[in-house]
Amino acid sequence: MNQDSAPSRDLPGHIAALLQRAPRDAEGRPADSAGIPWADRDLSGDGNPLHTFDGDDGLAAAAVRSAREQLLAGELDEAGFVNALAGQRLFVPVLAELAEEAAPAPGSSTEPGPGGAPVGDKQADITLISVTSRDGRQTMPVFTSVQALTAWHDKARPVAAETERIMLAALAEGAELAVLDPGAELTFVLRRPAVEALAQATRWVPSYQDPELAESLAGILDLCPGVAQLQLQPGDGVATRTEAGDAVVGGGSGPELSIGVVLAPGADEVDARLALASVQAALSEFEMLRHRADSVQLKLVR
């Protein structure tokens, strides 16, 4: 059927009212909220704030792909991979959810709804998706590509942004963790200190590799009778595995840091229990540890 011969149809009242209230420029043309007409608008180029990633193909950034390949090959450690994400384009999933109908504007011509009541505008809320980790913490899913995002949730819409902005949004939403590419061949958890470092555009040093933390922890030995030394090592939950079962040296949800409590020579079982209790008490007041380590486990070392 020729479009010109199609019968005209009235728009639903709430949509017609919305169009009537839409901003227009001085000549009556549809415009944005600043009064700039949409007609002949050029949305390309560096000056357009809505298109930070002009020409984006939705694939994982080359630097991220390279870092992932090196991580899987054992050529890059956890810190190297996390820090390679800085400044890269990633995606977060959002959902458009229909909200309650807004009340019609005074004097607007709206169609009556059920029972003769006027119907207001349909409104949609755009919400970031978050998930809950196994230990109950709020977690922000983040994706390296549109394909990975839509494979995880086919109704989610991808929003592209730099890593720093995404991590800031995660913290603002109350998330303590971010999980990169959930459901993909490699799912990589960014624990809280890494999320905070990326949000602040600072280099992340894992707690188990942090010389400042190790030096400061040595200062609590005077408070821990029977303890000769504290050893910092990766926790049992630092590593993860690919979907195929291959081990990866990072990306686990924790525990992140293992503190080995080395007992003084000649210590018996009672001494060991007292030593552990004294270390736990001292660590509970250790502010640097709370800031730099996501989760901690203690182990006796004889």
C-alpha positions as CSV (number, residue, x, y, z in Angstrom):
1,M,0.0,0.0,0.0
2,N,1.3,3.5,-0.9
3,Q,2.1,5.4,2.2
4,D,0.2,8.5,0.9
5,S,-3.0,6.4,0.6
6,A,-2.9,5.0,4.1
7,P,-5.8,6.1,6.3
8,S,-4.8,8.6,8.9
9,R,-5.0,7.5,12.5
10,D,-5.2,9.6,15.6
11,L,-2.4,9.3,18.1
12,P,-3.3,8.2,21.6
13,G,-4.1,11.1,23.8
14,H,-1.2,10.9,26.2
15,I,1.3,10.7,23.2
16,A,-0.4,13.6,21.4
17,A,-0.2,15.7,24.6
18,L,3.4,14.9,25.1
19,L,4.2,16.0,21.5
20,Q,2.3,19.2,22.1
21,R,4.4,20.0,25.1
22,A,7.7,19.1,23.4
23,P,10.2,22.0,23.1
24,R,10.3,24.0,19.9
25,D,12.5,26.7,18.6
26,A,11.5,30.3,17.6
27,E,10.1,29.0,14.3
28,G,8.0,26.3,15.8
29,R,10.3,23.4,14.8
30,P,10.8,20.5,17.2
31,A,13.9,21.2,19.4
32,D,15.8,19.9,22.3
33,S,15.5,21.3,25.9
34,A,17.8,24.1,25.0
35,G,15.7,25.2,22.1
36,I,18.1,24.0,19.4
37,P,16.2,22.4,16.5
38,W,16.7,18.7,15.7
39,A,16.4,19.3,12.0
40,D,19.7,19.1,10.1
41,R,21.5,18.3,13.4
42,D,25.0,16.8,12.9
43,L,25.6,14.4,15.8
44,S,29.1,13.3,14.6
45,G,32.5,14.6,15.4
46,D,34.6,15.4,18.4
47,G,32.4,18.2,19.6
48,N,29.4,16.0,20.2
49,P,29.2,15.1,23.9
50,L,26.6,12.3,23.3
51,H,29.0,10.4,21.1
52,T,32.2,10.0,23.0
53,F,33.0,6.8,21.0
54,D,32.2,7.8,17.4
55,G,32.4,4.8,15.1
56,D,32.5,2.3,18.0
57,D,32.0,-1.2,16.7
58,G,31.1,-2.6,20.1
59,L,34.0,-5.1,20.2
60,A,36.4,-5.3,23.1
61,A,39.1,-2.6,22.9
62,A,42.4,-3.8,21.5
63,A,44.3,-3.0,24.7
64,V,41.8,-5.1,26.7
65,R,41.9,-8.0,24.3
66,S,45.7,-8.0,24.4
67,A,45.8,-7.8,28.3
68,R,43.3,-10.7,28.5
69,E,45.4,-12.9,26.1
70,Q,48.5,-12.2,28.1
71,L,46.7,-13.0,31.4
72,L,45.5,-16.3,30.0
73,A,48.9,-17.1,28.7
74,G,50.5,-16.5,32.1
75,E,52.4,-13.5,30.8
76,L,50.5,-10.9,32.9
77,D,49.6,-11.0,36.6
78,E,46.4,-9.8,38.2
79,A,47.6,-6.3,38.9
80,G,48.9,-5.9,35.3
81,F,45.5,-6.9,33.9
82,V,43.5,-4.7,36.2
83,N,45.7,-1.7,35.5
84,A,45.4,-2.3,31.8
85,L,41.7,-1.5,32.1
86,A,42.4,2.1,33.0
87,G,41.1,4.6,30.4
88,Q,39.5,1.9,28.3
89,R,36.0,1.9,26.9
90,L,33.7,-0.6,28.7
91,F,30.0,-1.2,28.8
92,V,27.4,-1.3,31.6
93,P,24.0,-2.8,31.2
94,V,20.9,-0.7,31.8
95,L,17.2,-1.5,31.7
96,A,14.3,0.8,30.8
97,E,11.5,0.0,33.2
98,L,8.0,1.5,32.7
99,A,7.1,3.7,35.7
100,E,3.8,4.8,36.9
101,E,1.8,7.1,34.6
102,A,2.3,10.7,35.3
103,A,-0.7,12.9,36.0
104,P,-1.9,14.8,32.8
105,A,-0.9,18.4,32.6
106,P,-3.8,20.9,33.3
107,G,-5.7,21.6,30.2
108,S,-4.1,18.8,28.1
109,S,-6.3,16.8,25.8
110,T,-5.9,13.3,27.0
111,E,-8.0,10.2,26.2
112,P,-10.0,8.8,29.1
113,G,-8.7,5.6,30.6
114,P,-10.7,2.8,32.1
115,G,-13.7,4.1,34.0
116,G,-13.4,7.5,32.2
117,A,-10.3,8.7,34.2
118,P,-7.8,10.7,32.2
119,V,-4.5,8.9,31.3
120,G,-1.2,10.7,31.9
121,D,2.2,10.2,30.1
122,K,3.9,6.9,30.2
123,Q,7.3,7.3,31.9
124,A,10.4,5.0,31.8
125,D,13.1,4.7,34.4
126,I,16.6,3.9,33.3
127,T,18.3,1.7,35.9
128,L,21.7,0.2,36.2
129,I,21.7,-3.5,36.7
130,S,23.4,-4.9,39.8
131,V,23.8,-8.4,41.1
132,T,24.5,-10.0,44.5
133,S,27.7,-11.9,45.1
134,R,27.8,-15.2,46.9
135,D,28.8,-13.4,50.1
136,G,25.9,-11.0,49.8
137,R,27.7,-8.0,48.5
138,Q,26.3,-5.7,45.8
139,T,28.2,-6.2,42.5
140,M,28.2,-4.2,39.3
141,P,28.4,-6.2,36.1
142,V,30.7,-4.7,33.5
143,F,31.4,-5.9,30.0
144,T,34.2,-5.5,27.5
145,S,31.9,-5.8,24.4
146,V,28.3,-5.4,23.4
147,Q,28.2,-9.1,22.4
148,A,29.2,-10.2,25.9
149,L,26.6,-7.9,27.5
150,T,23.7,-9.0,25.3
151,A,24.6,-12.7,25.7
152,W,24.3,-12.2,29.4
153,H,21.0,-10.3,29.3
154,D,19.3,-9.9,26.0
155,K,17.0,-7.1,27.2
156,A,19.7,-4.9,28.6
157,R,21.0,-1.9,26.7
158,P,24.7,-1.3,26.6
159,V,26.0,2.1,27.7
160,A,29.6,2.8,26.9
161,A,31.9,4.8,29.2
162,E,35.5,4.9,30.3
163,T,36.6,2.5,33.1
164,E,37.0,5.4,35.6
165,R,33.5,6.6,35.1
166,I,32.0,3.1,35.4
167,M,33.8,2.4,38.6
168,L,32.7,5.7,40.1
169,A,29.1,4.8,39.1
170,A,29.6,1.4,40.8
171,L,30.7,3.0,44.0
172,A,27.9,5.5,43.9
173,E,25.4,2.6,43.6
174,G,26.9,1.0,46.7
175,A,28.7,-1.8,44.9
176,E,31.7,-3.3,46.5
177,L,32.7,-5.5,43.6
178,A,32.6,-5.3,39.8
179,V,32.5,-8.4,37.7
180,L,33.9,-8.2,34.2
181,D,32.1,-10.2,31.5
182,P,29.9,-12.5,33.7
183,G,28.9,-15.6,31.9
184,A,31.8,-15.4,29.4
185,E,34.7,-17.7,28.9
186,L,36.7,-15.6,31.4
187,T,34.7,-13.9,34.2
188,F,37.0,-11.6,36.2
189,V,36.1,-10.1,39.6
190,L,37.4,-6.7,40.4
191,R,37.5,-6.5,44.2
192,R,36.8,-3.3,46.2
193,P,40.4,-1.9,46.4
194,A,40.8,-2.4,42.6
195,V,37.4,-0.8,41.9
196,E,38.4,2.2,44.1
197,A,41.8,2.6,42.5
198,L,40.4,2.5,39.0
199,A,37.7,5.1,40.0
200,Q,40.4,7.4,41.3
201,A,42.6,6.8,38.2
202,T,45.5,5.5,40.4
203,R,47.5,2.4,39.9
204,W,46.3,-0.6,41.8
205,V,48.7,-2.5,44.0
206,P,47.3,-5.8,45.3
207,S,47.4,-6.1,49.1
208,Y,49.5,-9.3,48.8
209,Q,52.1,-7.3,46.8
210,D,52.0,-4.1,48.8
211,P,55.4,-3.3,50.5
212,E,53.9,-0.4,52.5
213,L,51.2,-2.6,53.9
214,A,53.8,-5.3,54.8
215,E,56.0,-2.8,56.5
216,S,53.1,-1.3,58.5
217,L,51.9,-4.8,59.6
218,A,55.3,-5.6,60.9
219,G,54.7,-2.8,63.5
220,I,52.0,-4.8,65.3
221,L,54.3,-7.6,66.3
222,D,54.9,-6.0,69.6
223,L,51.2,-6.4,70.4
224,C,51.3,-10.1,69.5
225,P,53.2,-12.2,72.0
226,G,54.5,-15.5,70.5
227,V,54.4,-14.2,66.9
228,A,57.8,-14.0,65.2
229,Q,56.7,-12.7,61.8
230,L,53.7,-12.0,59.5
231,Q,53.9,-13.2,55.9
232,L,51.7,-11.6,53.2
233,Q,50.6,-13.9,50.3
234,P,47.7,-14.1,47.8
235,G,44.6,-15.4,49.5
236,D,42.9,-18.7,48.6
237,G,40.3,-16.8,46.5
238,V,42.6,-14.6,44.3
239,A,42.7,-17.0,41.4
240,T,39.8,-18.1,39.2
241,R,39.2,-20.4,36.3
242,T,38.0,-20.0,32.7
243,E,34.8,-21.7,31.7
244,A,37.0,-24.5,30.2
245,G,38.7,-25.0,33.6
246,D,42.0,-23.3,32.9
247,A,43.6,-21.6,36.0
248,V,43.9,-17.8,35.9
249,V,46.2,-16.0,38.4
250,G,43.6,-13.4,39.3
251,G,40.0,-12.4,39.1
252,G,38.7,-14.4,42.1
253,S,36.2,-12.9,44.5
254,G,38.4,-13.6,47.6
255,P,39.8,-14.0,50.2
256,E,42.3,-11.6,48.7
257,L,45.0,-11.6,51.3
258,S,46.5,-14.4,53.3
259,I,48.4,-13.4,56.4
260,G,50.7,-16.1,57.6
261,V,51.3,-16.0,61.4
262,V,54.8,-17.4,62.0
263,L,55.0,-18.6,65.6
264,A,58.1,-18.2,67.8
265,P,60.2,-21.3,68.3
266,G,58.9,-23.7,70.9
267,A,55.3,-22.5,70.8
268,D,52.7,-25.1,71.8
269,E,49.0,-25.3,70.9
270,V,47.9,-22.9,73.6
271,D,50.6,-20.4,72.4
272,A,49.3,-20.8,68.9
273,R,45.7,-20.0,69.9
274,L,46.8,-17.0,71.9
275,A,49.0,-15.8,69.0
276,L,46.1,-16.0,66.5
277,A,43.8,-14.2,68.9
278,S,46.3,-11.4,69.5
279,V,46.8,-10.9,65.7
280,Q,43.1,-10.8,65.1
281,A,42.6,-8.2,67.8
282,A,45.5,-6.0,66.4
283,L,44.2,-6.3,62.8
284,S,40.7,-5.2,63.8
285,E,42.1,-1.8,64.6
286,F,44.4,-1.6,61.5
287,E,42.9,1.1,59.2
288,M,45.3,0.6,56.3
289,L,44.4,-3.1,56.1
290,R,40.7,-2.3,55.9
291,H,41.4,0.1,53.1
292,R,43.9,-1.9,51.0
293,A,42.6,-5.5,51.4
294,D,39.2,-6.6,50.3
295,S,39.1,-9.8,52.4
296,V,41.7,-11.4,54.8
297,Q,42.4,-14.9,56.0
298,L,44.9,-15.9,58.8
299,K,47.0,-19.0,58.7
300,L,49.4,-20.5,61.2
301,V,52.9,-21.0,60.0
302,R,55.1,-23.2,62.1
